[in-house]
Amino acid sequence: MAMTKRLPAGVVHSVPADLRKALVSDPVARTKWEDITPLARNEWICWVISVKKPETRKQHVERVRTELKEGMRRPCCWPGCPHR
């Protein structure tokens, strides 16, 4: 079952539950996620977890899913993960 298959993480960050759920539930987004580098995954994860408001985080999770499917490999217009 797809839910039990390991989802690759980033360089520093692990995949948070809300992002994992969004990616696992969308086979196309998951395939795109698995195709990007660990550093790129790290950028997406940090972009999601760096926001303070729950509603903004939900928007970021959805944008990861949709923007990966549109071919984006990293979050646009973001200075990057300060943790690496």
C-alpha positions, -999 to 999 in steps of 0.1 A, spaced: 0 0 0 13 35 -9 7 48 27 33 25 41 60 32 15 88 54 28 86 90 16 121 105 11 129 134 34 152 165 31 188 170 41 180 184 75 142 181 78 119 151 79 86 153 62 59 166 85 26 146 88 4 172 70 28 174 40 33 136 40 -5 131 38 -8 156 9 20 139 -11 10 103 -4 -26 111 -14 -16 124 -48 4 99 -69 16 126 -94 28 149 -67 45 120 -49 64 110 -81 76 146 -85 86 147 -48 107 115 -53 123 130 -84 137 161 -68 170 162 -48 171 159 -10 182 195 -9 152 206 -29 129 185 -6 145 202 23 137 236 9 100 227 4 98 212 40 114 242 56 91 265 36 61 247 50 72 246 86 85 281 87 51 298 88 33 307 120 -4 306 112 -21 272 107 -41 286 77 -9 297 60 7 264 66 -23 246 50 -19 269 20 18 261 18 11 223 19 -13 227 -9 11 248 -29 38 222 -25 15 196 -39 2 217 -69 35 234 -77 54 202 -78 28 189 -103 34 221 -123 71 213 -126 85 236 -99 114 220 -81 119 245 -53 97 272 -36 97 304 -56 109 337 -42 120 323 -8 156 329 5 160 292 14 164 270 44 185 286 71 191 252 88 215 237 62 
